[in-house]
Amino acid sequence: MKKPIVASLTAIACAMSAVSCNGNDNEKSSSEEKDEPKTNYSQYMKDYARTEFNDSLDLSDFDFQSNDIPADFALTLEAEEGTLSGETEIPSISLEGYSGNGYVFMKQSEGDSLTFSAQIETAGNYDLIFNTASSGGQKYNNVSVNGNKVGDVYTQDGTFSLSTVKQVYLEKGKNDIMITPSWGWIYIDNVKIVPASGISEDTYKVSSELVNPNAGIPAKQLMKFMSDVYGKYIISGQYASEGVSSAEIEKIEKQSGKKPAILGLDLIEYSPSRVEHDSSSQAIEHAIDWYYNYGGIVTFCWHWNAPSKYLINTSAQPWYKGFYKEATTINLDDIMNGKDNEGYDLLMSDIDAIAVQLKRLDDAGVPVLWRPLHEASGGWFWWGNCSAESYKKLWNAVYDKLTNEHKLTNLIWVWNGQNKDWYPGDETVDMIGEDLYPGEKVYSSQSSKFMEVTEYTDTKKIIAMSENGCLFDPELAIRDGSLWSWFCVWNGEFVVDKFRQLNGIYNEKEMWSKVYQHERVLTLDELPDLRKYKID
């Protein structure tokens, strides 16, 4: 059947929604209707459309596994009794606040590590509480259990203090708990192992109300669906810059027989400083195609290439790397604190340009899981090379401009700052995303990070793995109670090689089949008709 020509949000909402359009939120006068720009999207539509949808999802409450660990269990392991590798050593004692007979010093040399051997009687989820000090400044270092990274130990300063990696599954019997350098240069006293408090089932009881009070019907329908399935299913996703024809989607389908439910795209090429260099993109067209012809969900990030004024643009730092801090001279602190007014105007102009593209989707009635200013606290992008306060000002400026000035109604705001201190507030965040790249073939549920995210705010928000390099095993996520709302594997080498074949570096071929065919993972064919999803 041929798709109807897409004209306006109101027309789509009334024609395709099971919700009445008589409410105040959706009423428009005939004069307003006439003034709306009508964009003919039929050129992007295929001669067929998906007609079979899933109308029988089991939305009953999910049974979480209980934790049988004795409540009074506690085990403390001293670092000086662990296994030291590389240049890791027991230094002369000079710091205060340690236990046992001393502590261990770990530098950042290749092969450095400290391994604790923990004998556990009852398998289950535990908290690992490390006592560490720094040889200078704040440090993050890797923690792995039985060869799989489970989190980071955070070291504050030169005095011993506690850092907890929560919700870590330990097997019955011997478990190797290893610290390896990321930043290195820390003193490690001990690790205390206690039962985890667990992830409450109430975590998954979230509101479907959007932060934009004027959100449109399509966005409300998508948010209602995602709220309904949260804690019951995990929604599959894949970044693929060429849309449904991307090698990533083709090879995943060939291996597993399934397509992802979510298509991940990037607005990078619409950045004005890239357009000035003749960049172009079909991302908007791919999004419309995915939503209408395949009935899928769309998420967008934006690798924001800085305004041309701030691009270094040398052979070492070319213009097209202008989203990295090293390739720009932009000072966001100065801009957001009123010391660089021209810079502020340039950023606002860039947001205006992106609003034009997002408006195309809004006019077409395509809801978007919108994830701007991502991974800020990592500091590698220019929008994170600043104080947390400056970042939050920019986030809220982007929200205000797109929501209140450009009046976009199709955005579901996914905050992805990666650190509680960078959280801009519940008023401008619908969902929280975490980007996780734990290594190669690490299929753990990353439950420690999930648990950490639940503490970013007292308000229950949907939590997603908004980017990942490795798939996670759904069985482990169910075991640990960390049911991420959705995942979206990054493109390129995380999926295919230069010959456009599954490469197996980060994800073995069999894992694609296991994840995509799992009864608790939703793929494209298992989605309901989101354009008819009831929001009552």
C-alpha positions in Angstrom: 0.0 0.0 0.0 1.3 3.5 -0.8 2.0 5.9 2.0 0.0 9.1 2.1 1.8 12.3 1.6 2.9 13.8 4.9 1.7 17.3 5.4 1.6 18.5 9.0 1.8 17.2 12.5 -1.9 17.8 13.1 -2.9 15.8 10.1 -0.7 12.9 11.0 -1.9 12.9 14.6 -5.6 12.9 13.7 -5.3 10.5 10.8 -3.0 7.9 12.4 -3.5 8.2 16.1 -6.0 6.4 18.3 -6.2 9.6 20.3 -8.9 12.2 19.7 -7.7 15.5 18.3 -10.4 17.5 19.9 -8.4 18.4 23.0 -6.9 21.9 23.6 -3.3 20.6 23.1 -4.0 19.8 19.5 -6.6 22.3 18.4 -5.7 24.7 15.6 -7.8 27.2 13.8 -8.2 26.9 10.1 -6.2 30.0 9.6 -3.3 28.5 11.6 -3.6 25.4 9.5 -3.3 27.4 6.3 -0.3 29.2 7.5 1.6 26.0 8.3 4.3 25.1 5.7 3.3 21.9 3.8 6.3 19.8 2.9 5.8 16.9 0.5 7.7 13.9 1.9 6.3 11.5 -0.6 9.6 11.5 -2.4 11.2 9.9 0.6 8.5 7.2 1.0 8.7 3.8 -0.7 5.9 2.2 -2.6 5.2 -0.1 0.4 5.0 0.3 4.1 5.1 -2.1 7.0 1.5 -3.2 7.7 2.0 -6.0 10.4 2.6 -4.8 13.9 2.8 -6.4 17.4 -0.5 -5.9 19.3 0.1 -8.6 21.9 3.0 -7.4 24.0 2.9 -8.9 27.5 3.0 -5.8 29.8 2.6 -7.7 33.1 5.1 -6.9 35.8 8.4 -8.7 35.5 9.6 -11.0 38.2 13.0 -9.9 39.5 15.3 -12.5 41.1 15.8 -12.2 44.9 19.2 -11.8 46.5 19.9 -14.7 48.9 23.1 -13.3 50.4 23.0 -13.2 54.2 22.3 -9.6 55.3 25.2 -9.5 57.7 27.8 -10.8 55.3 31.1 -8.7 55.1 34.5 -9.6 53.7 37.5 -7.3 53.8 40.6 -8.1 51.6 43.8 -6.2 52.2 45.7 -4.9 49.1 49.1 -5.9 50.5 48.0 -9.5 50.6 46.8 -9.4 46.9 48.6 -10.3 43.7 50.8 -7.4 42.4 51.9 -7.2 38.8 54.1 -4.8 36.8 55.5 -2.0 38.8 52.8 -2.1 41.4 54.5 -2.2 44.8 54.1 -2.0 48.6 55.6 1.4 49.5 57.1 2.6 52.7 54.3 3.5 55.0 53.6 7.3 55.3 49.9 7.9 54.8 47.3 7.7 57.6 43.9 5.9 57.5 44.9 2.5 56.2 44.1 -0.9 57.7 46.1 -4.1 58.0 49.9 -4.0 57.5 50.1 -1.4 54.8 48.9 -0.6 51.3 49.8 -0.8 47.6 51.0 1.9 45.2 50.0 1.5 41.5 51.5 3.7 38.8 50.4 3.7 35.2 52.9 1.4 33.5 52.0 -1.4 31.1 51.1 -4.5 33.0 50.4 -2.8 36.3 47.6 -4.4 38.3 46.4 -5.4 41.7 44.2 -8.5 42.1 42.2 -9.5 45.2 41.0 -13.1 45.5 37.6 -13.3 47.0 36.1 -16.6 48.1 32.3 -16.3 48.0 29.8 -18.8 49.5 26.6 -17.3 48.0 26.4 -16.1 44.4 24.7 -12.8 44.0 25.1 -9.1 43.7 27.6 -7.3 46.0 28.9 -3.8 46.6 32.7 -3.4 46.3 33.9 -0.7 48.7 37.5 0.4 47.9 39.7 2.5 50.3 42.1 4.5 48.1 44.2 7.7 48.1 45.7 9.6 45.2 49.3 10.7 44.6 47.9 13.9 43.1 44.4 15.0 42.2 41.3 13.0 41.3 41.7 9.6 39.6 39.5 7.0 38.0 40.8 3.5 37.6 39.4 0.3 36.1 37.7 -2.4 38.2 37.1 -5.8 36.6 35.7 -9.1 38.0 36.8 -12.4 36.5 38.1 -10.6 33.5 35.1 -8.3 32.8 35.1 -4.6 33.5 32.4 -3.8 36.1 33.1 -0.1 36.9 35.6 2.4 38.1 37.2 3.2 41.4 37.1 6.9 42.1 39.9 8.4 44.2 39.4 11.9 45.5 42.7 13.2 46.8 45.8 12.3 48.9 43.9 11.0 51.9 42.3 7.6 52.1 38.6 7.7 51.3 35.9 5.2 50.1 34.7 4.6 46.6 31.9 2.0 45.9 31.3 0.0 42.8 27.7 -1.2 43.3 25.7 -4.1 42.1 28.5 -6.4 41.0 27.7 -10.1 40.5 30.1 -12.5 42.2 30.0 -16.2 41.5 30.1 -18.9 44.2 33.7 -19.8 44.8 36.8 -17.9 43.8 36.4 -14.4 42.2 39.3 -12.3 41.0 38.7 -8.6 41.6 41.3 -6.6 39.7 42.3 -2.9 39.6 44.2 -1.7 36.5 45.3 1.8 35.7 43.2 4.2 33.7 44.7 7.3 35.2 46.9 5.3 37.6 48.9 6.8 40.5 46.9 5.6 43.4 47.4 4.0 46.8 45.1 1.1 47.5 44.4 -0.1 51.0 41.6 -2.7 50.8 38.3 -3.7 49.4 35.3 -4.5 51.5 32.6 -6.7 50.0 29.0 -6.4 51.3 25.6 -7.4 50.0 24.2 -5.0 47.4 21.0 -3.1 48.2 19.7 -4.2 44.8 17.9 -2.3 42.1 14.3 -1.7 43.3 11.4 -2.7 41.1 10.1 0.8 41.7 13.0 2.0 39.5 10.9 1.0 36.5 7.7 2.7 37.5 8.2 6.0 35.6 5.9 8.7 34.4 5.3 9.0 30.6 4.8 12.8 31.0 7.2 14.8 28.9 9.1 17.8 30.1 7.8 19.9 27.2 4.2 20.7 28.2 3.4 21.3 24.5 4.8 18.0 23.3 2.9 16.6 20.2 0.9 13.4 19.9 3.7 11.4 18.2 6.2 12.2 21.0 3.6 11.4 23.6 2.9 8.0 21.9 6.5 7.0 21.8 7.1 8.1 25.4 4.1 6.2 26.6 5.2 3.0 24.8 8.7 3.3 26.2 7.4 3.9 29.7 5.0 0.9 29.4 7.7 -1.6 28.4 10.4 -0.2 30.7 11.6 -2.9 33.1 9.9 -5.6 31.0 11.7 -5.4 27.7 15.0 -4.0 26.3 14.6 -2.2 23.0 17.4 -2.9 20.4 19.1 -0.1 18.5 21.9 0.5 16.0 23.7 3.6 14.8 23.7 3.4 11.0 24.5 6.5 8.9 23.0 5.1 5.7 19.7 4.2 7.2 18.1 0.9 6.5 20.6 0.2 3.7 23.6 0.5 6.1 26.0 -2.4 6.2 25.5 -2.6 10.0 21.7 -3.3 9.7 22.1 -5.6 6.7 24.7 -7.8 8.4 22.8 -7.8 11.8 19.7 -9.0 10.0 21.6 -11.6 8.0 23.1 -13.0 11.2 20.1 -12.8 13.5 17.1 -12.6 11.1 16.1 -9.3 12.8 16.4 -5.6 12.4 17.0 -3.2 15.3 14.0 -1.3 16.6 15.9 1.9 17.0 17.9 3.6 14.2 20.6 5.9 15.5 21.6 8.9 13.4 23.8 12.0 13.7 23.2 15.6 12.8 26.9 16.3 12.5 26.9 17.2 8.8 24.2 19.9 9.4 26.5 21.9 11.6 27.0 25.3 9.8 30.8 25.1 9.9 30.6 21.7 8.1 28.0 23.0 5.6 30.5 25.8 4.8 32.9 23.0 3.7 30.2 21.5 1.4 29.2 18.7 3.8 25.7 17.2 3.2 23.6 14.6 4.9 20.5 12.4 4.2 20.0 11.7 7.9 16.6 13.4 8.0 15.4 11.4 5.0 16.7 8.2 6.6 14.8 9.1 9.8 11.5 9.7 7.9 11.9 6.5 6.0 12.6 4.4 9.1 9.6 5.8 11.0 7.1 5.6 8.2 8.1 2.7 6.0 9.5 0.5 8.7 7.6 1.6 11.8 10.8 2.1 13.8 12.1 4.5 16.4 14.6 7.2 15.7 17.4 8.6 17.9 19.6 11.5 17.0 22.9 12.7 18.5 24.7 15.8 17.4 28.5 15.9 17.1 28.4 19.7 17.1 31.2 21.1 14.9 32.2 24.4 16.5 31.5 27.6 14.7 34.2 28.4 12.1 35.7 31.2 14.2 36.9 28.7 16.7 38.2 26.0 14.4 42.0 25.5 14.4 41.8 24.0 10.9 45.4 22.8 10.5 46.7 19.5 9.1 47.0 18.2 12.6 43.5 19.5 13.7 41.4 19.8 10.5 38.0 21.5 10.4 36.1 18.2 10.4 37.4 17.4 13.9 35.8 20.5 15.2 33.7 18.8 17.8 36.8 17.7 19.7 38.3 20.1 22.2 41.8 19.8 20.7 40.5 21.0 17.3 38.9 24.2 18.6 39.8 27.4 20.6 36.3 27.7 22.0 36.0 28.7 25.7 32.5 27.7 26.8 33.1 29.1 30.3 33.7 32.6 28.7 30.7 32.2 26.4 28.2 31.2 29.1 29.5 33.6 31.6 29.0 36.6 29.3 32.7 37.3 28.5 32.3 36.3 24.8 29.0 37.6 23.5 29.9 37.0 19.9 30.6 33.3 20.7 27.2 33.1 22.4 25.5 34.5 19.3 27.3 32.0 17.1 26.2 29.1 19.2 22.6 30.3 19.1 22.8 30.6 15.4 24.1 27.0 15.1 21.1 25.9 17.2 18.8 27.8 14.8 20.3 25.8 11.9 19.8 22.5 13.6 16.2 23.6 14.6 15.5 23.8 10.8 16.3 20.1 10.4 14.5 19.0 13.5 11.5 21.0 12.3 11.4 18.9 9.1 10.9 15.9 11.3 8.4 17.7 13.5 6.4 18.7 10.4 6.5 15.1 9.3 5.3 13.9 12.7 8.5 11.9 13.5 9.3 11.8 17.2 13.0 11.8 18.1 14.9 10.5 21.1 17.0 13.6 21.1 20.5 13.3 22.7 22.5 16.6 22.3 25.7 17.6 24.2 26.5 14.0 24.9 29.4 12.6 27.0 30.1 16.1 28.4 31.8 15.2 31.6 34.5 13.1 29.8 36.0 16.4 28.6 36.9 15.2 25.1 34.3 17.3 23.3 34.4 21.1 23.4 31.0 21.3 25.2 32.6 19.3 28.0 35.8 21.3 28.1 34.4 23.6 30.7 32.8 23.7 34.2 29.7 21.7 34.9 27.8 24.9 35.4 28.7 26.3 32.0 27.6 23.0 30.4 24.3 23.0 32.3 23.7 26.6 31.1 24.3 25.5 27.5 22.0 22.5 27.9 19.2 24.6 29.2 19.8 27.2 26.5 19.5 24.5 23.8 16.3 23.2 25.5 14.8 26.7 25.8 15.6 27.7 22.2 14.3 24.5 20.6 11.2 24.2 22.8 10.1 27.7 23.5 11.5 29.7 20.5 11.3 27.2 17.7 8.3 25.4 19.4 9.4 21.9 18.4 7.0 19.3 19.7 8.6 16.0 18.6 11.7 15.9 20.9 12.1 13.5 23.8 15.1 14.9 25.7 17.8 12.3 26.5 20.5 13.7 28.7 23.9 11.9 28.4 26.3 13.9 30.5 27.7 10.8 32.3 28.1 12.4 35.7 25.7 13.4 38.4 27.4 16.8 38.9 26.6 17.7 35.3 22.8 16.9 35.5 20.9 20.0 34.4 17.7 19.3 36.3 14.5 17.3 35.9 12.7 20.1 34.2 14.6 19.6 30.9 15.4 15.9 30.9 13.0 13.1 29.9 15.5 10.2 29.9 19.0 9.5 31.0 21.5 7.8 28.7 24.9 6.3 29.4 27.6 5.6 26.8 29.6 2.5 27.7 32.6 1.0 26.0 34.0 -1.6 28.4 36.4 -3.3 26.0 36.1 -6.2 23.6 33.5 -8.9 24.0 32.5 -7.7 27.5 28.9 -8.8 27.7 28.2 -8.0 31.3 25.1 -6.1 32.2 27.0 -3.0 33.5 24.7 -3.1 36.5 27.1 -1.0 38.6 26.7 1.9 36.2 23.0 1.4 36.0 22.8 1.6 39.8 24.9 4.7 39.7 22.6 6.4 37.2 19.5 5.8 39.4 21.2 8.1 42.0 21.6 11.1 39.5 18.2 12.4 40.5 15.4 11.5 43.0 12.9 11.5 40.1 12.6 8.2 38.4 13.7 8.6 34.8 14.0 6.0 32.0 17.6 4.8 31.8 19.2 3.8 28.5 22.5 2.6 27.2 22.5 5.3 24.6 25.8 4.2 23.0 27.7 1.0 23.5 30.5 -0.9 21.8 29.7 -4.3 23.2 26.3 -5.9 23.4 25.3 -6.9 26.8 23.8 -10.3 27.6 20.1 -10.0 28.3 20.2 -12.9 30.7 22.8 -11.1 32.8 20.7 -7.9 32.7 17.7 -9.9 34.0 19.8 -11.6 36.6 21.2 -8.3 37.9 17.9 -6.5 37.6 19.5 -3.8 35.4 17.0 -3.7 32.5 18.3 -0.8 30.4 15.4 0.7 28.4 17.3 0.5 25.1 20.7 0.2 23.7 22.2 1.6 20.5 25.5 0.1 19.3 27.8 2.6 17.7 28.6 2.0 14.0 31.7 1.1 12.0 34.2 -1.2 13.6 31.9 -2.1 16.5 29.9 -4.0 14.0 31.5 -4.4 10.5 34.9 -4.4 9.0 36.1 -2.4 5.9 34.6 -5.1 3.7 31.1 -4.5 5.3 31.1 -7.9 7.1 30.5 -8.6 10.7 34.0 -8.4 12.2 33.7 -10.0 15.6 36.1 -7.7 17.3 33.8 -6.3 19.9 30.8 -8.7 19.4 31.0 -12.3 18.4 28.6 -13.2 15.7 26.7 -15.6 18.0 26.0 -12.7 20.4 24.1 -10.8 17.7 21.8 -13.8 17.4 21.5 -14.3 21.1 20.6 -10.7 21.8 18.3 -10.1 18.9 16.4 -13.3 19.3 15.9 -13.0 23.0 12.3 -13.0 24.2 13.0 -9.9 26.3 14.7 -7.8 23.5 12.4 -6.0 21.2 13.4 -5.8 17.5 11.7 -3.9 14.7 9.2 -6.6 13.8 8.1 -6.7 17.5 7.1 -3.1 17.8 3.5 -2.0 17.9 2.2 0.6 15.5 3.5 3.6 17.4 1.4 6.0 15.3 -1.7 4.4 16.8 -0.4 3.8 20.3 -2.9 4.9 22.9 -1.7 7.5 25.4 -4.8 7.5 27.6 
